[in-house]
Amino acid sequence: MKYTFFSWCLFFGMGIGTGIAAFLMEILEEFLIHYKWKATQYFLNHDMFWGAMMMFLLLSVLLGAVAGGMTVYWGPGAAGSGLAETMAYINGVNYPGFIGVSTLITKILGVIFAVAATLKIGKEGPLAHIGSIIGVGMIYMPWSFSRNFRNDSNKRLLVASGAGVGVAVAFGAPIGGTLFAFEVAKSTPFFNFSLAWKTFLATALACFTINLLVALKEGTTLDIVNGGLIKFGHLENVNFKLSNLPEFIIIGCVSGVIGSLFIWGNVKVTKWRKRNLTSKNRKFAEVLALTFIIALITFILPLATNVCTENSDDPDQIKEDVPGLRYLCPENSYNTLASLLFNTEGETLRYFFSHDAEIKAWVSFIFFLYWFIFTLISYGTAVPAGLFFPGMLIGCSIAHTIS
């Protein structure tokens, strides 16, 4: 890139813009999921089980309809995670609809509405695509110098860097995001030392921006540790011993087999979609039907395992790490499986990591089957979707079940 000072300005803006977008996505996801559950819990508290079910199903299908409708009829370039398209674009394939305002808006809103609709997908993968679009968008801002960068070569530089920024802001890993940008662009000759530094600046600014916004929102001090979207909560220091090695080996082997089964199953489902979902209306209908089925099973599943756990009065207990939901349990108690299914994906992950959470092995096994099956059929439907977070939750449930 020529005009060195101005090129740094583009990466500066890309980092801040992606950080703001990720923060807004997190806020919207929490609002939609918490509002949906509060509306559902209101009916449950008044002994109106069927009313609660209808409310949960209605809100889920409405959210799924928004996500599917935007993707199918307005921004089809936003479907999926966008990682494959990102690598194709960097390597010279001009993928239709990969970059654009409609694609960006659909990607941001579509993935959040899809997650809130109980489709078993993640929003971290799409952040790479979002970062790429924001990066290219920097050269179309109303700045006099930006028109000097409006060519395919510079666009590919910004797409590669933006993908790294999206990954960095998801995991709070500036160096990891920079290495990811290099990985997706390693087969091309343009990724050089200068671009690596500019990418690192953008990734660091993105993580700092979202950290700052979260601190302002929660009224806390700025924390430079664990600054991405994925929060593991307060982790307990555990000293593993050599005797734990067999457990790790078993977890690794089982996870490898499960991963292979997932790929095999998802390929089968994708081929079925290619044969049968040949029109926009059919793709949209699949989103609605799948959302309804998953929401229905999600609501009923805790009923079949309605085991209640009393809330502890221990003042040292880290309450924010254990977002227990009452469901049909008495007051001052919570349903473990409902707490795993109805909270946000981030809260569910912190639930697994919290030493205060009481999760029985059979509950985590049910959770594993639920997420494995529905992630397998959710990924590939006509909504923006990622697999990073579902893979983490499936892995957590496997490890918890085995250990």
C-alpha positions in Angstrom: 0.0 0.0 0.0 1.3 3.5 -0.9 0.5 6.6 1.0 1.8 5.0 4.2 0.2 7.4 6.8 -3.2 7.2 5.2 -3.1 3.4 5.0 -2.4 3.2 8.7 -5.5 5.4 9.2 -7.6 2.8 7.3 -6.5 0.0 9.6 -7.1 2.3 12.6 -10.7 2.8 11.6 -11.2 -0.8 10.8 -10.1 -1.9 14.3 -12.4 0.6 16.0 -15.3 -0.1 13.7 -15.1 -3.8 14.1 -14.9 -3.5 17.9 -18.0 -1.3 18.0 -19.9 -3.7 15.8 -18.9 -6.7 18.0 -20.0 -4.8 21.1 -23.4 -3.9 19.6 -23.9 -7.5 18.5 -23.2 -8.8 22.1 -25.7 -6.2 23.5 -28.4 -7.1 21.0 -28.0 -10.9 21.6 -28.2 -10.6 25.4 -31.3 -8.3 25.1 -33.2 -10.6 22.7 -32.4 -13.8 24.6 -33.1 -12.4 28.1 -36.3 -10.7 27.0 -37.6 -13.9 25.3 -36.9 -15.9 28.5 -38.4 -13.2 30.8 -41.6 -13.2 28.8 -41.7 -17.0 28.9 -40.9 -17.2 32.6 -43.7 -14.7 33.4 -46.3 -17.3 32.1 -44.5 -20.1 34.0 -44.6 -18.2 37.2 -48.4 -17.8 36.8 -48.9 -21.6 36.2 -49.6 -21.1 32.5 -47.4 -23.7 30.9 -49.1 -23.7 27.5 -49.1 -20.0 27.4 -45.3 -20.0 28.1 -44.7 -22.6 25.4 -46.7 -20.5 22.9 -44.8 -17.4 23.8 -41.4 -19.1 23.5 -42.3 -20.7 20.1 -43.8 -17.5 18.8 -40.8 -15.3 19.7 -38.4 -17.9 18.4 -40.1 -18.3 15.0 -40.4 -14.5 14.6 -36.7 -14.1 15.3 -35.9 -16.9 12.9 -38.2 -15.4 10.2 -36.3 -12.1 10.4 -32.9 -13.8 10.2 -34.0 -16.1 7.3 -36.0 -13.4 5.5 -33.1 -11.0 5.5 -30.6 -13.7 4.3 -32.8 -15.2 1.6 -34.5 -12.2 0.1 -32.1 -9.3 0.8 -28.5 -10.2 1.6 -27.8 -13.8 0.4 -24.1 -13.1 0.4 -24.3 -13.2 4.2 -25.3 -16.9 4.5 -23.0 -19.2 6.3 -19.9 -18.1 8.2 -18.2 -16.4 5.3 -14.7 -17.8 6.0 -14.6 -19.9 2.9 -15.7 -17.0 0.8 -13.1 -14.8 2.5 -10.3 -17.1 1.6 -11.6 -17.4 -2.0 -11.8 -13.6 -2.4 -8.2 -13.2 -1.0 -7.0 -15.7 -3.6 -8.6 -13.8 -6.5 -12.1 -15.1 -6.8 -14.6 -12.2 -7.0 -17.4 -13.8 -5.1 -20.8 -12.1 -5.9 -22.4 -10.4 -2.9 -19.4 -11.0 -0.6 -19.0 -7.3 0.1 -21.8 -4.8 0.4 -24.0 -2.8 2.7 -26.8 -5.4 2.5 -24.4 -8.2 3.2 -22.9 -6.4 6.2 -26.3 -5.5 7.8 -27.7 -9.0 7.2 -24.5 -10.6 8.6 -24.7 -8.5 11.8 -28.4 -8.7 12.5 -29.1 -12.1 10.9 -26.6 -14.0 13.0 -27.9 -12.4 16.2 -31.5 -13.0 15.4 -30.7 -16.6 14.4 -28.9 -17.3 17.6 -31.7 -15.7 19.6 -34.2 -17.9 17.7 -32.5 -21.0 19.3 -30.8 -22.1 16.1 -27.6 -23.9 17.2 -25.0 -21.7 15.6 -22.4 -19.2 16.7 -21.6 -15.6 15.9 -17.8 -15.7 16.2 -17.1 -17.1 12.7 -19.2 -14.5 10.9 -17.2 -11.8 12.7 -14.3 -12.5 10.4 -16.6 -11.7 7.4 -17.9 -8.6 9.2 -14.4 -7.4 9.9 -13.5 -7.9 6.2 -16.5 -5.9 5.0 -15.8 -3.1 7.5 -12.2 -3.1 6.3 -13.2 -2.6 2.7 -15.8 0.0 3.8 -13.0 2.2 5.1 -11.9 3.0 1.6 -15.4 4.2 0.7 -15.7 6.6 3.6 -16.0 10.3 2.6 -12.3 11.0 2.9 -10.4 12.6 0.1 -7.5 10.2 0.3 -9.6 7.0 0.4 -10.2 7.0 -3.4 -6.5 6.3 -3.9 -7.0 2.8 -2.3 -10.1 1.8 -4.3 -8.6 -1.1 -6.3 -8.7 -4.9 -6.1 -5.2 -5.2 -4.7 -5.9 -3.0 -1.7 -9.3 -4.5 -1.1 -7.7 -7.9 -0.7 -5.2 -6.5 1.8 -8.1 -5.1 3.8 -10.2 -8.3 3.5 -7.3 -10.4 4.9 -6.6 -8.0 7.7 -10.3 -7.6 8.5 -10.8 -11.3 8.9 -8.0 -11.4 11.5 -9.6 -8.4 13.3 -12.9 -10.3 13.5 -11.3 -13.4 15.0 -9.3 -11.2 17.4 -12.3 -9.4 18.7 -14.2 -12.7 19.2 -11.5 -14.3 21.3 -9.7 -11.3 22.7 -6.5 -12.4 20.9 -4.8 -9.6 18.9 -1.7 -11.8 18.1 -4.0 -14.8 17.3 -6.0 -12.6 14.9 -2.9 -11.4 13.2 -1.7 -15.0 12.7 -5.2 -15.9 11.4 -5.0 -13.2 8.8 -1.6 -14.5 7.7 -3.0 -18.1 7.6 -5.9 -17.2 5.3 -3.6 -15.2 3.0 -0.5 -17.4 3.2 -1.0 -18.7 -0.3 -0.8 -15.2 -1.8 2.4 -13.1 -2.2 1.0 -9.8 -0.9 1.1 -10.6 2.9 4.3 -8.9 4.1 5.8 -7.6 7.3 4.3 -4.2 6.9 0.8 -5.6 6.6 1.3 -7.8 9.6 2.1 -4.7 11.8 -1.0 -2.9 10.4 -3.1 -5.9 11.1 -1.8 -6.2 14.6 -2.7 -2.5 15.2 -6.2 -3.1 14.0 -6.7 -6.3 16.1 -5.3 -4.6 19.2 -7.6 -1.5 18.7 -10.6 -3.8 18.2 -10.0 -5.6 21.4 -9.3 -2.4 23.3 -12.5 -0.8 21.9 -14.8 -3.6 22.9 -13.1 -3.8 26.3 -13.6 -0.1 26.9 -17.2 -0.2 25.8 -18.0 -3.2 28.1 -16.3 -1.4 31.0 -18.4 1.8 30.4 -21.6 -0.3 30.1 -21.0 -2.2 33.3 -19.4 0.7 35.2 -16.3 -1.3 36.0 -12.6 -0.6 35.5 -10.9 -1.3 32.2 -9.6 -4.9 32.2 -7.0 -5.9 29.7 -7.4 -9.6 30.4 -9.9 -11.7 28.5 -11.1 -8.8 26.4 -13.0 -10.5 23.6 -16.6 -11.5 23.2 -15.9 -15.0 24.7 -15.7 -14.7 28.5 -14.7 -17.7 30.5 -15.6 -16.1 33.8 -13.6 -16.6 37.0 -11.5 -19.7 36.4 -10.4 -21.8 39.3 -6.7 -22.7 39.4 -6.5 -26.5 39.1 -3.3 -28.5 39.3 -3.6 -31.5 37.1 -1.7 -34.7 37.8 -0.2 -37.4 35.7 -3.1 -39.6 36.7 -5.4 -37.3 34.7 -3.6 -38.0 31.5 -5.9 -41.0 30.5 -8.9 -38.7 30.8 -7.4 -36.2 28.5 -6.5 -39.0 26.0 -10.1 -40.3 26.1 -11.5 -36.8 25.7 -9.3 -36.2 22.7 -10.1 -39.5 21.0 -13.9 -39.2 21.6 -13.8 -35.6 20.4 -12.0 -36.6 17.2 -14.6 -39.3 16.5 -17.4 -36.9 17.2 -15.9 -34.3 14.9 -15.6 -36.9 12.1 -19.3 -37.8 12.5 -20.3 -34.2 12.5 -18.5 -33.6 9.1 -20.0 -36.7 7.6 -23.5 -35.9 8.8 -23.3 -32.2 7.8 -22.2 -33.2 4.3 -25.2 -35.5 4.0 -27.6 -32.7 5.1 -25.9 -30.2 2.7 -26.4 -32.5 -0.2 -30.0 -33.0 0.7 -30.5 -29.2 0.8 -28.8 -28.8 -2.6 -31.2 -31.3 -4.1 -34.4 -30.2 -2.5 -34.2 -26.5 -1.5 -34.0 -25.1 -5.0 -36.0 -21.9 -4.5 -35.8 -18.9 -2.1 -39.2 -19.8 -0.6 -38.2 -23.3 0.2 -35.0 -22.0 1.9 -37.0 -19.6 4.0 -39.6 -22.3 4.9 -36.8 -24.5 6.1 -35.6 -21.8 8.4 -39.0 -21.4 9.9 -39.6 -25.1 10.2 -36.2 -25.8 11.8 -36.6 -22.9 14.2 -40.0 -24.2 15.3 -38.8 -27.8 15.9 -35.6 -26.8 17.8 -37.6 -24.2 19.9 -40.2 -26.8 20.7 -37.7 -29.5 21.8 -35.7 -26.8 23.7 -38.7 -25.9 25.7 -39.8 -29.4 26.5 -36.4 -31.0 27.2 -35.9 -29.5 30.7 -39.4 -30.7 31.6 -38.3 -34.3 31.1 -35.4 -33.7 33.4 -36.9 -31.3 35.9 -34.2 -31.7 38.6 -34.1 -28.6 40.8 -31.1 -27.3 42.6 -31.4 -24.9 45.5 -29.6 -21.6 45.3 -26.7 -21.3 47.7 -26.6 -18.5 50.3 -22.8 -18.6 50.4 -21.7 -14.9 50.1 -18.4 -16.1 48.4 -20.3 -17.7 45.5 -19.7 -16.0 42.2 -23.3 -15.3 41.3 -22.7 -13.8 37.8 -21.0 -17.1 36.7 -24.0 -19.2 37.6 -27.0 -17.7 35.8 -29.5 -20.3 37.1 -33.0 -20.2 35.6 -36.0 -21.3 37.6 -38.2 -22.8 34.8 -40.7 -24.9 36.7 -38.7 -25.2 39.9 -39.8 -23.7 43.2 -38.6 -20.2 44.3 -34.9 -20.0 45.3 -34.0 -22.9 43.1 -33.1 -23.5 39.4 -33.3 -26.1 36.7 -29.8 -27.0 35.6 -30.7 -28.1 32.0 -32.9 -25.1 31.5 -30.0 -22.9 32.7 -27.8 -24.4 30.0 -30.4 -24.2 27.2 -32.1 -20.8 27.8 -29.2 -18.5 28.6 -26.9 -16.9 26.1 -24.2 -19.1 24.6 -21.6 -17.0 26.5 -23.4 -17.6 29.8 -23.7 -21.3 29.1 -19.9 -21.5 28.5 -19.3 -19.7 31.8 -21.7 -22.1 33.5 -19.6 -25.0 32.5 -16.4 -23.3 33.7 -17.9 -22.2 37.0 -16.9 -24.3 40.0 -20.2 -23.4 41.7 -22.4 -25.0 39.0 -23.7 -28.4 39.8 -24.0 -30.3 36.5 -24.6 -34.0 36.6 -22.9 -36.2 34.0 -26.2 -37.3 32.5 -27.4 -33.7 32.1 -24.2 -32.7 30.2 -24.7 -35.8 28.0 -28.2 -34.7 27.1 -26.8 -31.3 26.4 -24.2 -32.8 24.2 -26.7 -34.8 22.1 -28.9 -31.7 21.9 -26.2 -29.4 20.6 -24.5 -32.0 18.4 -27.7 -32.9 16.5 -29.1 -29.5 16.1 -25.8 -27.8 15.2 -25.3 -30.5 12.5 -28.7 -29.6 10.9 -28.6 -25.8 11.7 -25.3 -25.1 10.0 -25.9 -24.7 6.3 -29.4 -23.3 6.5 -30.1 -19.9 5.0 -28.9 -17.7 7.8 -25.5 -16.3 8.8 -23.8 -18.9 11.0 -20.6 -19.9 12.6 -19.2 -23.1 14.2 -16.5 -21.8 16.7 -18.8 -21.5 19.7 -20.9 -24.6 19.1 -17.7 -26.6 18.9 -16.6 -25.2 22.2 -19.9 -26.0 23.9 -20.0 -29.5 22.5 -16.4 -30.1 23.6 -17.2 -28.8 27.1 -20.2 -31.2 27.4 -18.0 -34.1 26.2 -15.3 -33.4 28.7 -17.8 -32.9 31.5 -19.6 -36.1 30.7 -16.4 -38.2 30.6 -14.7 -36.6 33.7 
